[in-house]
Amino acid sequence: MIYLDANATTPLHPAVLQAMMPALEGVFANPSSVHKPGQDARALVDRAREQCARALGCSEREIVFTSGGTESDLLAVRGLAPEGSRVVVSSVEHPAVFGACEGREVVRIGVDGDGLLDVAALANALPGAALCSIMAANNETGVLSPLEEIAGLCRRNGVLLHTDAVQAAGKMPLPLEHADLISLSAHKIGGPKGAGLLWIRNGLALRALQPGGHQERGRRGGTENVAGIVGLAEALSVAAASLPEEAPRLAALRDRLQAAAEGIPRSRVAGRNAPRVCNTLNVAFEGCDGETLLTALDLAGIAVSTGSACSSGTLEPSPVLLAMGHPPHLARAAIRFSLWRGTTPAQIDEVCRVLPDVVERCRSRPDRRERWRGSAS
Ligand code: PLP
């Protein structure tokens, strides 16, 4: 199987598994227990926090361990923007951010045909807002947000800036100099599922959403996921160390795949003219149904996605592509390739070889919705 769905999740990096083993085997105690086994578990959490701080270039006090990207987004938004306050977001945020904004006055800033944020509209919306939450890299298209510019606008308006950097981690330097809060998730960078962190700039007070425990300096109660935290720390370290080599390698492979996809008539790459993260290619093949294409590629041994994993299983066109102005039929014709550490040149060659034929076959076949419509009538 050629796995090209890294934006959904990645396999554990061998070094991560190795680092996690002590916490999975021997060290079982509660890090809050005062006895020796408890101290051993506490030492693992403390060491992991140091390792995360080193990988991110921040202080240990600025890190709150969470259960992943979704919880980090929730903690950032609800921890800083009280109910009824105004939150400014982009129209292409991950559902985790939109969900976190429930109960707040949400101003959604649009994007252009390449997925680039309307910065002028953002500037108008910021006065009076409690928080601005704009993702670093889009999970479906890889399009990057101009965080430096956004940060300048937020600062001028006295608005805190949160960025969901779940899809930026391991693919580009993280924007700690721009944002006030950053969400990260372990499983997108070779770490375990169910672990993540929220980086909170020193001095920022945040309301705990999970009160009741003293853990994480009272910012997130609950017994720590020791193995998950250890795995997250190792994954962040590995990602930081390999970034200088891995980002250009993935970009070159992605560009090769993009050239092959664009060689197929009536194809359209989302965010083609925008700066994009190195591993992501979202391309629509007009006349195809994305779900049918995904299934055909799956049968050919190639795993891709039709967009965000959270919305797959439905036949709704991607809200991200619609927000970028794709007409519904084109948004439904899109698939996402997302590359990772395990992606090889030979694998990309194989995808480039089979793709034109798979697209051609999909185009000559009625799509699933047509068949369903046929059986319903
Ligand atoms: N934010 C973005 C941009 C994502 O792509 C994802 C996962 O798809 C999440 C948040 C949620 O992360 P997690 O699966 O760790 O909850």
Residues whose N, C-alpha, C, O or C-beta is under 5 A from the ligand:
A	BS01	PLP	N7 S67 G68 G69 T70 E71 H94 A96 A137 N139 D164 V166 Q167 S185
